[in-house]
Amino acid sequence: MTITHPFHPLRGQQVEVIRVRRGTDPDIVVRHPDGSHAAVAMSWTDYAVPTGMEPPSTSTPPHLLDFTGLRQAVQLIARIRQDGRYSAADDGDGFGTPADDGYD
């Protein structure tokens, strides 16, 4: 694979591919000429994207939080509260509600 990004210090040099990470712009772990490993964005190389691995084309950026996962978290917390393992007054820090010790 050849690094093609115009500002990369190894531009135009061929490097050995160690592995490919997944993602919108997948990283490719490569072995540099000195033997060290580093991650390079696939878009900075001439590496061909395998069929079926193309990132989805979309005009909107991906969501930072998965709505389905958030919904499942809310349902889990509701179930835990129904079981009595967590009360609404307990904030989960393990300290409970502060008692009035007369400190004014």
N, C-alpha and C positions, 0 to 999 in steps of 0.2 A: 504494500500500500504506500502511496506517496502523499506526503503532507502538501496541501495546495494553498493554505491560507497565506495571503501576502505578507503578514507581519509575524508569522511563526518563525522562530530561529532555525528550524529545520526544513523550511519551505524548499520543495523540490527533491528532498531526500526520501529514499524508501526506508520504511521501518517495518519490523515484524509485528504482526497482529497477535496479541496474546489472547484477548477475549473481547466480546462486544457486550456492552451494557444496554439495557432497554431504556426507552424514554422518548420524548417528543423529538429531541435531537440527541440520539444515543451517543454515548461516549465509547471510544474504542481504546482499550488498554493496549499500549504498544511497548515494544522494547526499543529503547534509544540505542544509537551506535555504541555508547559507552557501557551498555548492558543494563542500565537502570530502566525501570518501568514508569510510565506516566499515562494519564488519560487525555485523549484528544477528542474534541467534538467531531462526530462523523462528517458534519458539514464542512470541516476544515481539511478534508481529505478527498481522494478520488475513490474511496471505498464504495463499492456498489451496494445499495440497500437491497437485502434479499427480498424476493417476491413475498408479498403479504405482510411485510414489516414496515411499509411506508407509514409515516405519521399521518393521522387523519387530517384532512384539509378543513380548516374552519376559519371563519373571519373573526370569531370571538376567542379571547384567551381562555384557557381551561380554568375551571373553578378551583379556588384554593382549598375549599372544604367540600367534601363529598356529602351531598344532601341525604342520601340513603344512610350513610354511616352516622350522621348526626341524629337522624330519626331513630335509628336503632339504639343509640346511646340514651336518648330521652326515654325510650320504652324500657330499657334496662334499669335506669334510675327509678322510674315509676314502680317497676316490679320489686326492686329492693326496698323501696319505701313501704309498699304494701305488705311485704314480709316482715316489716318491723326491724330490719337490720340497719336502717338509717332514718332518722327523724328529720323533718323539715327544719327544725330549730338547730340541728347539728350541722355545722359547716364542713365537717369532714376533716378538720385539722387535728383531731384527737385530743383537743383541750376542753371540749364541752363549752357550756355557757359560763362566762365569768361570774363569779359570786361577788356579792357586795361585802367586801372585807372592811368597809368603813374608811377607806382611803379617800379623803376629800381634798 
